[in-house]
Amino acid sequence: MANNLLSVPGGMMDTLSNTQARRIALVAQGFDARRGTGTTAWPRLDAAIRQMGLLQLDSVNAIVRTHYMPGFSRLGAYDTGQFERRVFSRKHRQYFEYWAHEASLLPFELEPLMRWRMDRAARGEGLYKSLARFAAENPDYMAAVLREVELHGPLSASELSDPGERGGPWWGWNKGKIALEYLFWAGRVTTAERRGFERVYDLRERVIPADIQAIPTPAEADAVRALVALSARAHGIAAATDLRDYFRLPVADFKRALAELQEDGTLVPVSVDGWTQQAFLHRDARLPGRVSCRALLSPFDPLVWERDRTERLFGFHYRIEIYVPEPKRVYGYYVLPFLMDEKLVARLDMRANRQESRLEVRAAHAEPRINRGKVCAALADELRHMADWLGLSDVLVFDRGDLAASLQVAVHPKHG
C-alpha cells in the first residue's frame, strides 16, 4: 500500500481531518496488514504484537482469552499453541508479564523500562500501598514465601505450604496470594506460566533472560520518556490522555516526558478537526490514502480500550457492560465492535459455546447510516473465519438487535 508522507513544503502538516487521523491510527495499530487465507506464521504475529507494544490480559473468557484476540483481529487465524509457547514456555518464550496497561504481556526488551515501576511498588507507592503494608507487617511470612519459591518454584499461590484462607480486603485473596502479588509487582518474582488463567510464579532471574537482566536500569525519567515514545508510535496520532493511558504513567512524569519529546522532534503538535484536545503526531507516522480492513475487536484491544479516543476517532460510544446487571445492559455482556475499512459499523454480543461447538452472536446492532448488505456479508465471512480458528463447527445468530435478521440471512443464506 502506498503511503503519503505527512509533510508539505515548509514542514509538517499542522492540521488534519478526523479521517486522516483515523487512517494514521489504524496503520499505526497494524490494520493495514494483509490477511492471508491460511494460518499466520509466528514472525508476522510477533511483529504485530511488537507494533502494538503489549497485549492486555483479562480473565473474561466469553470467546477466547483477550490476549489472543488482537493478533487475530489484525492478521486472521494463527496457531494459538505456538503463541502460548512464545509467551509462556520456559524454552521459547519471548515475552514477560507485568503491569503496563493493566496486567499485560510485553516483549522482554521492555523489561528494563518497567524496573522503575517495580522499585516504586517495592516502596509501596501508588497502587501498591496495601500490598506493601502487608509485606511490612509480615516480614517473616514474606521471607518464607520467597524462600519456598526459590526452593520449589514455579508455584501458584494455592501450592504454597501455608497459603492461608481466602478473604479480607484484597479481592478475596489469601495471604499467600497477597505475598506473591507484592513480590510480583516489586520485581522479585514473575509469571513463569499460566495454568488456565492462574498465575504461576518463579524467581525473576529464572524467567527473564540473562542478557535482558544485564541491561543497565534506565533512570526513571529516561524509562518514562521511552514508554511515551512507544505509546506515540503505537497511536500514530493521539491526545495527551491517550498517550499517558497506554502504559498508565504517573501524571508529573508523563508531562515532563511529553515536553521533552516535543523538544527533540519525536512528537509534533498538530490540530485535528473536531478534536478539542491538542493532538500529537509521531514523527514516523504514516498516512495512507485509505485503509481496507475488517476485524472484530476485543473490548481490550488497544485500538478501542481508551473509550474517549474511540468516540473521538470513530464517533462510536463504547462501554463494556460485563459488570452491568443484565436487565440494564443495552448491547450485551461481551460486545465486540466490528471494524470495516475505516469505520466501526456494528457491535456484536458474542460467546463461544464450546459444548455445542458453535460461535454465538447473542445480539447484533448496527451503527447509523451503514450499508447493511455489505456489512453483513463481511461480518458473515469474519464470523466463519473466527469459528474455524476457534475450532467451532457453526455460527448461530440470535434474534436480538436491529442487525440480527440481516446477519442471520448472511450467515445461513439457504435458510433466509
Phi, psi and omega in degrees: 000125179288144182239139175268128178292148182273047180231151177225163178307126178098356177144198181280156173296137180253354176221131179234153173283163177295328176298317178297317178299319180296318179295318177301315182296318181295318179293318180299329180269004174088017182273009172263003182289144176284135178262124179283173179268348179254214181263125180294132180284156184305316183304323178290320179294316178301316179297322180294319179294318180293330175294320175289326179098336184190164173232125178285142175259147176203148186282342182295131184231043182297322178244300177201156179307140192297334180288346174282332193289316185303323177296317177296319181300325184269325190239348184088198187301140174213168183280107182290333176295318177294320176303313180300319180296323184282337182254344184229334185289150182293321190282321191244359190294149179233005185228158174228168183248133175198174179281116176232272166260091196061193176294131190215158168263133182226151174300147182306325185293347176273354183303317178300331181285350179258357185292329177298324179289323176298318179297319179293322177297319179298329178275356178079028181269155173066232187290350193254011185300315183293322178293316180295324178296318176300315181298318181293327183277348184226058186296322180294319179294319179300316180296323180292319179295313180298319178295322180294319176297319180299318184277326191234001184295163003287145182223142168272167179300323183289344182268357176295151181292333179224075183284339182081176181268149176288148178138182179090188190278353185261072174055028181076013180289153168275174186293331177295318178294318179299315181297314182293323178293321175298314179296327177294307183293332178277358175081013179277325174233167176213179182283120175277322178194177171235134174253108194069247172239012180280129180285133177245127192255148171212168178301141179306317185290347177264356181244311181285128182302150183300323182291331175286317179300330183283347180292129179301144179287122179293155170300150182307313183298321180292320180294315180296318178299320178296322179291322177295320178296320176296318177300316180296321178295320180290333178274324188082302175217141188197156167278164181302321181297324177296314183296318181290325185290332188302316177247015177050062188269148177298144189301307185297317179296320179296314182300320178295315180296320180300316179296319181292323180288331172289320182296322181271002174088002177295321179246134180245118177295131178220168174252145175237128180306127178092348178270134174274341180270153169297135177256153178233125182258128175289140187296339180260010182296148180245143177239104177281164175296324175198167178236126179248114182199168170209143183193138165273130189249131171298149173302342182252020174286137182297343176292330188233002187289336174269101194295325178295321177296319179301318179290322181294317183280319191247354186063035189238108180278117189226123175223135178283138187245020180304319185264008176271133177307140188308316181297339183264356180289140179270313186246339178137181187285305185233092192257127179253122170293148176251118178267124177230115187057249187249014185225152168270113194251347182198169175219135186235129171274118191231153174218150167259110178268092186286332178297321179263001180054052178215148173268122187252131171257101185286334177203146179224120181238139180263150169277160182296150169058044174254161172274100189297325179297312180293318181297315182292323177297316178294318179297319180300316177298317182293322179294318178296319179297318178295317179300317178299316180299322182276357181074029179257144190269346186211163174239129179237126179254119178285175187276351189280136176105152186283354177254356189298313184298315180294322180290325176302317180294319181293324181285319181231074186300329182291343178261358185286000000 
